[in-house]
Amino acid sequence: MPADSEPAPPREGRCPRCGKRFAYASVKAHKPFPFCSPKCRNVDLGLWFREEYKISSPLQPGSNEDEEDPPEGDFDDGTGR
């Protein structure tokens, strides 16, 4: 009997929201992964929507020194001014 036909042993994860340990057979089969439950997944999503999590901090002037300054002169911004 090939080893591929045997079911994989359950894996164990820890929910990033509540810290609870949970068992799962595969990421695909455990719909709320990496969370333990749909409730924890939805609570986390709500925190993103309320902007309580952020990817990065706001850009500071001069923080990207590789960027070139825009050319000076006539510039049409499309406003007709």
N, C-alpha and C positions, 0 to 999 in steps of 0.2 A: 504494500500500500504506500503510495507516495506521500511525502511529508506535507505537500501542498493541500491535500484533502482534509487534513486535521484542522479543526478550528483553532484559531490563535488564542492563547491564554488571555484572559481579561487584563487590560492595562489599568493603571490607577492614575488619576489626575487630581489636582487640587484646584478648586474654583477660585479664580482671581477676585471674585466679588465677595464671597462669604467665607472662603477658606476651607469649606467642607471638602473632604476626600470623596471621590466617586470612582466607580469602576465603569469601564467602557470597552467594548469589543473592537471598535474602530471609530475613527473620527467621522467617517461617512455615516455610520449607523447612529451615532450619538449627536442628534440634531443641534442641541444647544452648545456643543463643544466650542470653546474651552471652559464653558460654565457648567455647573452641576445641573441646572434646570432652566426652563424657559423664563421663569421669574427672575433669576439672577441675570440672565442675558438681557431682559427688558429693562431692568433697573440700570444696568450699565449703559445701555443705549440711551436711556433717558438722561443720564449724566452727560453724555456727549451732546445731546440736543440742547441741554441747558448750558452748554459750554463750560462745564465744571472741569472737563479734561481739555488739555490743549496739546497740540503737536509740538509747537515751538513758541518761543517768546517773540514779541513784536520786533521787527527789524529796527535797528538803531542807525541813525545817519552815520555814514562812513564805515559801517560794519562789513560791507562787501567792497574792499578796496580794488578787487579785480575788475569791477564794473566800470565802464567808461562813462564820463559825463556826456549828456546829450549835446549834439552840435548846436552852437549858437547861430542865430540868424533867423530868417523867416521860417515860421513854423505854422502850418495850417492845422488847427485842432478840430476843424469842422464846425465851429460855432459861428463863424462869420464875423468875429470880432477882430 
